[in-house]
């Protein structure tokens, strides 16, 4: 991602960086049916976020987390980053 990132992508990254988010919570808040606003897809395709699944014994709900690449993008754009 060399070009200036979409402001909504940065907003999504900040939202995810605030605290752990479940996949269901993320989809509910950020899914779109508009092909002109593929915020989730852009962030995922650019490896700015990831979906982590833990073994069923410890956690059965997939979690969406910001990647190191996503944190770096936030920092470069003057946005706050929560610690992992």
Backbone as JSON Lines, residues from 0, in Angstrom:
{"i":0,"aa":"X","n":[0.83,-1.18,0.0],"ca":[0.0,0.0,0.0],"c":[0.87,1.24,0.0]}
{"i":1,"aa":"X","n":[1.32,1.65,-1.15],"ca":[2.16,2.82,-1.26],"c":[1.34,4.11,-1.33]}
{"i":2,"aa":"X","n":[0.14,4.04,-1.88],"ca":[-0.7,5.21,-2.01],"c":[-1.32,5.57,-0.66]}
{"i":3,"aa":"X","n":[-1.82,6.79,-0.57],"ca":[-2.51,7.24,0.65],"c":[-3.68,6.31,0.91]}
{"i":4,"aa":"X","n":[-3.75,5.75,2.11],"ca":[-4.83,4.8,2.39],"c":[-6.19,5.49,2.5]}
{"i":5,"aa":"X","n":[-7.22,4.75,2.21],"ca":[-8.58,5.21,2.34],"c":[-8.83,5.57,3.81]}
{"i":6,"aa":"X","n":[-9.48,6.7,4.05],"ca":[-9.76,7.14,5.42],"c":[-10.6,6.12,6.17]}
{"i":7,"aa":"X","n":[-11.51,5.44,5.48],"ca":[-12.32,4.43,6.16],"c":[-11.51,3.2,6.53]}
{"i":8,"aa":"X","n":[-10.49,2.88,5.76],"ca":[-9.6,1.78,6.13],"c":[-8.87,2.14,7.42]}
{"i":9,"aa":"X","n":[-8.39,3.36,7.52],"ca":[-7.73,3.81,8.74],"c":[-8.7,3.77,9.92]}
{"i":10,"aa":"X","n":[-9.94,4.15,9.68],"ca":[-10.95,4.11,10.74],"c":[-11.19,2.67,11.19]}
{"i":11,"aa":"X","n":[-11.28,1.75,10.26],"ca":[-11.44,0.33,10.59],"c":[-10.26,-0.15,11.42]}
{"i":12,"aa":"X","n":[-9.05,0.18,11.02],"ca":[-7.87,-0.25,11.74],"c":[-7.85,0.31,13.16]}
{"i":13,"aa":"X","n":[-8.2,1.57,13.32],"ca":[-8.26,2.17,14.66],"c":[-9.3,1.45,15.52]}
{"i":14,"aa":"X","n":[-10.44,1.15,14.93],"ca":[-11.52,0.47,15.65],"c":[-11.07,-0.9,16.13]}
{"i":15,"aa":"X","n":[-10.41,-1.65,15.26],"ca":[-9.92,-2.98,15.63],"c":[-8.81,-2.88,16.67]}
{"i":16,"aa":"X","n":[-7.94,-1.87,16.55],"ca":[-6.81,-1.71,17.47],"c":[-7.26,-1.35,18.89]}
{"i":17,"aa":"X","n":[-8.48,-0.82,19.05],"ca":[-8.96,-0.41,20.37],"c":[-9.09,-1.58,21.35]}
{"i":18,"aa":"X","n":[-9.56,-2.72,20.86],"ca":[-9.75,-3.9,21.71],"c":[-10.02,-5.1,20.82]}
{"i":19,"aa":"X","n":[-9.88,-6.3,21.36],"ca":[-10.18,-7.48,20.54],"c":[-11.62,-7.44,20.02]}
{"i":20,"aa":"X","n":[-11.79,-7.82,18.76],"ca":[-13.12,-7.82,18.12],"c":[-13.38,-9.22,17.56]}
{"i":21,"aa":"X","n":[-14.58,-9.7,17.76],"ca":[-14.93,-10.98,17.15],"c":[-15.18,-10.77,15.67]}
{"i":22,"aa":"X","n":[-15.07,-11.85,14.93],"ca":[-15.35,-11.78,13.49],"c":[-16.8,-11.34,13.28]}
{"i":23,"aa":"X","n":[-17.73,-11.9,14.06],"ca":[-19.15,-11.55,13.91],"c":[-19.38,-10.06,14.19]}
{"i":24,"aa":"X","n":[-18.76,-9.55,15.24],"ca":[-18.89,-8.13,15.59],"c":[-18.34,-7.26,14.46]}
{"i":25,"aa":"X","n":[-17.21,-7.65,13.92],"ca":[-16.59,-6.88,12.84],"c":[-17.45,-6.89,11.59]}
{"i":26,"aa":"X","n":[-17.97,-8.06,11.23],"ca":[-18.82,-8.14,10.04],"c":[-20.1,-7.33,10.22]}
{"i":27,"aa":"X","n":[-20.64,-7.37,11.42],"ca":[-21.87,-6.62,11.69],"c":[-21.64,-5.11,11.54]}
{"i":28,"aa":"X","n":[-20.49,-4.66,12.01],"ca":[-20.19,-3.23,11.99],"c":[-19.65,-2.73,10.66]}
{"i":29,"aa":"X","n":[-18.94,-3.6,9.91],"ca":[-18.2,-3.13,8.75],"c":[-18.57,-3.76,7.42]}
{"i":30,"aa":"X","n":[-19.48,-4.68,7.39],"ca":[-19.82,-5.28,6.09],"c":[-20.59,-4.25,5.26]}
{"i":31,"aa":"X","n":[-20.48,-4.39,3.97],"ca":[-21.18,-3.49,3.07],"c":[-21.62,-4.25,1.84]}
{"i":32,"aa":"X","n":[-22.72,-3.82,1.28],"ca":[-23.17,-4.42,0.03],"c":[-22.82,-3.52,-1.15]}
{"i":33,"aa":"X","n":[-22.16,-2.41,-0.84],"ca":[-21.78,-1.46,-1.88],"c":[-20.4,-1.8,-2.43]}
{"i":34,"aa":"X","n":[-20.3,-2.15,-3.7],"ca":[-18.99,-2.51,-4.26],"c":[-18.01,-1.34,-4.31]}
{"i":35,"aa":"X","n":[-18.48,-0.13,-4.12],"ca":[-17.59,1.03,-4.13],"c":[-16.93,1.27,-2.76]}
{"i":36,"aa":"X","n":[-17.37,0.56,-1.73],"ca":[-16.83,0.73,-0.39],"c":[-16.35,-0.6,0.18]}
{"i":37,"aa":"X","n":[-15.39,-1.22,-0.44],"ca":[-14.93,-2.54,0.04],"c":[-13.88,-2.4,1.15]}
{"i":38,"aa":"X","n":[-14.23,-1.73,2.22],"ca":[-13.27,-1.41,3.28],"c":[-12.68,-2.67,3.9]}
{"i":39,"aa":"X","n":[-13.53,-3.59,4.29],"ca":[-13.07,-4.84,4.89],"c":[-12.13,-5.58,3.94]}
{"i":40,"aa":"X","n":[-12.57,-5.72,2.69],"ca":[-11.8,-6.45,1.71],"c":[-10.44,-5.79,1.45]}
{"i":41,"aa":"X","n":[-10.43,-4.48,1.37],"ca":[-9.17,-3.76,1.14],"c":[-8.2,-3.98,2.3]}
{"i":42,"aa":"X","n":[-8.69,-3.88,3.51],"ca":[-7.82,-4.07,4.68],"c":[-7.32,-5.51,4.76]}
{"i":43,"aa":"X","n":[-8.19,-6.47,4.49],"ca":[-7.8,-7.88,4.55],"c":[-6.84,-8.23,3.42]}
{"i":44,"aa":"X","n":[-7.15,-7.81,2.21],"ca":[-6.29,-8.1,1.05],"c":[-4.9,-7.5,1.19]}
{"i":45,"aa":"X","n":[-4.8,-6.36,1.86],"ca":[-3.51,-5.71,2.06],"c":[-2.81,-6.17,3.34]}
{"i":46,"aa":"X","n":[-3.33,-7.22,3.94],"ca":[-2.76,-7.83,5.16],"c":[-2.61,-6.82,6.29]}
{"i":47,"aa":"X","n":[-3.61,-5.95,6.43],"ca":[-3.63,-4.98,7.52],"c":[-4.35,-5.55,8.73]}
{"i":48,"aa":"X","n":[-5.21,-6.53,8.48],"ca":[-5.94,-7.23,9.53],"c":[-5.86,-8.72,9.25]}
{"i":49,"aa":"X","n":[-6.14,-9.5,10.28],"ca":[-6.13,-10.95,10.13],"c":[-7.23,-11.55,10.98]}
{"i":50,"aa":"X","n":[-7.63,-12.76,10.65],"ca":[-8.61,-13.5,11.44],"c":[-7.87,-14.62,12.13]}
{"i":51,"aa":"X","n":[-7.95,-14.63,13.45],"ca":[-7.25,-15.64,14.24],"c":[-8.26,-16.57,14.89]}
{"i":52,"aa":"X","n":[-8.03,-17.85,14.76],"ca":[-8.87,-18.85,15.41],"c":[-8.01,-19.62,16.39]}
{"i":53,"aa":"X","n":[-8.48,-19.71,17.61],"ca":[-7.77,-20.45,18.66],"c":[-8.38,-21.85,18.75]}
{"i":54,"aa":"X","n":[-7.67,-22.78,19.36],"ca":[-8.26,-24.11,19.57],"c":[-9.58,-24.0,20.33]}
{"i":55,"aa":"X","n":[-10.51,-24.85,20.02],"ca":[-11.85,-24.81,20.61],"c":[-11.83,-24.83,22.13]}
{"i":56,"aa":"X","n":[-10.85,-25.47,22.72],"ca":[-10.79,-25.56,24.18],"c":[-10.56,-24.19,24.83]}
{"i":57,"aa":"X","n":[-9.88,-23.28,24.13],"ca":[-9.59,-21.99,24.72],"c":[-10.48,-20.87,24.18]}
{"i":58,"aa":"X","n":[-10.86,-20.96,22.94],"ca":[-11.68,-19.91,22.34],"c":[-12.24,-20.43,21.03]}
{"i":59,"aa":"X","n":[-13.54,-20.44,20.91],"ca":[-14.14,-20.96,19.69],"c":[-14.54,-19.86,18.71]}
{"i":60,"aa":"X","n":[-14.48,-18.62,19.12],"ca":[-14.89,-17.51,18.28],"c":[-13.7,-16.92,17.55]}
{"i":61,"aa":"X","n":[-13.72,-16.88,16.23],"ca":[-12.63,-16.23,15.49],"c":[-12.55,-14.75,15.86]}
{"i":62,"aa":"X","n":[-11.32,-14.27,15.99],"ca":[-11.09,-12.87,16.36],"c":[-10.38,-12.14,15.22]}
{"i":63,"aa":"X","n":[-10.76,-10.9,15.01],"ca":[-10.13,-10.05,14.01],"c":[-9.11,-9.18,14.74]}
{"i":64,"aa":"X","n":[-7.87,-9.19,14.26],"ca":[-6.83,-8.4,14.89],"c":[-6.09,-7.59,13.83]}
{"i":65,"aa":"X","n":[-5.48,-6.53,14.29],"ca":[-4.67,-5.7,13.4],"c":[-3.28,-6.33,13.32]}
{"i":66,"aa":"X","n":[-2.7,-6.32,12.15],"ca":[-1.37,-6.89,11.96],"c":[-0.31,-5.83,12.24]}
{"i":67,"aa":"X","n":[0.94,-6.25,12.29],"ca":[2.04,-5.29,12.45],"c":[2.03,-4.29,11.28]}
{"i":68,"aa":"X","n":[1.71,-4.8,10.11],"ca":[1.64,-3.93,8.92],"c":[0.54,-2.88,9.09]}
{"i":69,"aa":"X","n":[-0.6,-3.29,9.65],"ca":[-1.7,-2.36,9.92],"c":[-1.33,-1.33,10.96]}
{"i":70,"aa":"X","n":[-0.64,-1.77,12.02],"ca":[-0.19,-0.83,13.06],"c":[0.78,0.19,12.48]}
{"i":71,"aa":"X","n":[1.68,-0.27,11.64],"ca":[2.64,0.64,11.01],"c":[1.91,1.68,10.16]}
{"i":72,"aa":"X","n":[0.9,1.23,9.41],"ca":[0.13,2.16,8.58],"c":[-0.56,3.21,9.44]}
{"i":73,"aa":"X","n":[-1.15,2.79,10.55],"ca":[-1.78,3.76,11.46],"c":[-0.76,4.78,11.96]}
{"i":74,"aa":"X","n":[0.39,4.29,12.41],"ca":[1.42,5.18,12.94],"c":[1.89,6.18,11.88]}
{"i":75,"aa":"X","n":[2.09,5.7,10.66],"ca":[2.54,6.59,9.57],"c":[1.52,7.66,9.23]}
{"i":76,"aa":"X","n":[0.27,7.4,9.58],"ca":[-0.79,8.35,9.28],"c":[-1.26,9.09,10.52]}
{"i":77,"aa":"X","n":[-0.44,9.05,11.57],"ca":[-0.72,9.83,12.78],"c":[-1.91,9.36,13.59]}
{"i":78,"aa":"X","n":[-2.24,8.09,13.47],"ca":[-3.38,7.54,14.2],"c":[-2.89,6.79,15.42]}
{"i":79,"aa":"X","n":[-3.78,6.69,16.42],"ca":[-3.4,5.99,17.65],"c":[-3.4,4.49,17.44]}
{"i":80,"aa":"X","n":[-2.52,3.82,18.15],"ca":[-2.37,2.38,18.05],"c":[-2.41,1.81,19.45]}
{"i":81,"aa":"X","n":[-3.31,0.88,19.68],"ca":[-3.34,0.18,20.97],"c":[-2.29,-0.89,20.97]}
{"i":82,"aa":"X","n":[-1.78,-1.22,22.13],"ca":[-0.79,-2.29,22.19],"c":[-1.46,-3.62,22.04]}
{"i":83,"aa":"X","n":[-0.75,-4.58,21.45],"ca":[-1.29,-5.92,21.22],"c":[-1.41,-6.67,22.52]}
